[in-house]
Amino acid sequence: TRIIMAHPALAFPQDVYILNGANALAFTDGSYIYAVQNTTGAAINATCIGNLFTYQSDAYKPIATGQTIAIPSGATLYGRFTSVNGASAGLIAYVK
């Protein structure tokens, strides 16, 4: 018997969005943003909603309202987000 497996490339994000700095990229259909890359020459603040946790008094707990994270020039933020909004244009979001 021959076993056929899916190609591992199918596990990677397939869609790329270039954020405009004015509108949040948000999903409610089961899609997620797995990486946000800053290819500009300066840091950009990004407000992310998704699987983010912070230490609160006795344990790490989820942040329900989102968190603003400064993404340095040339850096990539990895995670599993349902929404990302950049403070200025130029962030690239990878979605699956």
Wavefront OBJ file of the C-alpha trace (Angstrom):
o trace
v 0.000 0.000 0.000
v 1.270 3.421 -0.939
v 0.664 6.308 1.459
v 0.194 9.736 -0.101
v 0.819 12.683 2.167
v -0.021 16.338 1.608
v 2.919 18.529 0.677
v 4.183 20.421 3.774
v 3.970 23.736 1.889
v 0.184 23.514 2.257
v 0.625 24.132 6.000
v 2.156 27.576 5.413
v 0.134 30.793 5.058
v -1.034 31.232 1.484
v -2.387 34.810 1.359
v -0.442 38.049 1.745
v -2.016 41.407 2.665
v -0.217 44.763 2.604
v -1.812 46.822 5.358
v -2.705 50.429 4.565
v -2.413 51.880 8.075
v -6.057 52.971 8.171
v -8.078 49.748 8.191
v -7.709 46.694 10.402
v -7.303 43.306 8.751
v -9.806 41.155 10.659
v -11.215 37.656 10.172
v -14.230 35.848 11.597
v -14.293 32.969 9.091
v -11.644 30.786 10.741
v -8.705 32.395 8.940
v -5.772 33.614 11.014
v -2.883 36.021 10.581
v 0.249 34.015 11.404
v 2.955 36.608 10.795
v 3.264 40.378 10.484
v 6.411 41.706 8.811
v 7.690 45.273 8.793
v 9.626 45.983 5.602
v 9.661 49.767 6.076
v 12.594 51.832 7.327
v 11.058 52.607 10.738
v 9.263 50.801 13.566
v 5.485 50.528 13.228
v 3.039 50.005 16.076
v 0.580 47.207 15.375
v -2.521 46.492 17.434
v -3.040 42.732 17.473
v -6.023 40.700 18.687
v -5.715 36.949 19.081
v -3.682 34.522 21.133
v -1.880 37.096 23.297
v -1.183 36.573 26.980
v 0.195 38.746 29.767
v 1.100 37.990 33.363
v -1.706 39.162 35.672
v -1.127 38.824 39.431
v -0.698 35.028 39.589
v -0.700 33.553 36.079
v -0.508 34.280 32.375
v -3.985 35.207 31.143
v -5.341 36.087 27.697
v -5.659 39.708 26.591
v -9.165 40.003 25.134
v -9.015 43.578 23.843
v -5.784 43.471 21.874
v -2.264 44.674 22.463
v -0.167 47.305 20.720
v 3.267 45.975 19.818
v 6.096 47.966 18.215
v 7.453 45.979 15.273
v 10.998 47.174 14.469
v 12.109 47.765 10.901
v 12.972 44.431 9.277
v 11.348 42.347 12.030
v 8.578 39.754 11.818
v 6.049 39.123 14.587
v 4.728 35.553 14.675
v 1.500 34.430 16.329
v -2.115 33.527 15.648
v -4.152 36.698 15.368
v -7.727 37.361 14.296
v -7.095 41.079 13.736
v -4.087 43.318 13.053
v -4.058 47.058 12.497
v -0.878 48.988 11.736
v -0.456 52.607 12.838
v 0.975 53.386 9.395
v 1.121 51.703 5.997
v 3.635 49.044 5.049
v 3.084 46.044 7.313
v 2.741 42.745 5.491
v 0.368 40.145 6.988
v 0.555 36.437 6.129
v -2.817 34.677 6.355
v -4.094 31.121 6.232
l 1 2 3 4 5 6 7 8 9 10 11 12 13 14 15 16 17 18 19 20 21 22 23 24 25 26 27 28 29 30 31 32 33 34 35 36 37 38 39 40 41 42 43 44 45 46 47 48 49 50 51 52 53 54 55 56 57 58 59 60 61 62 63 64 65 66 67 68 69 70 71 72 73 74 75 76 77 78 79 80 81 82 83 84 85 86 87 88 89 90 91 92 93 94 95 96
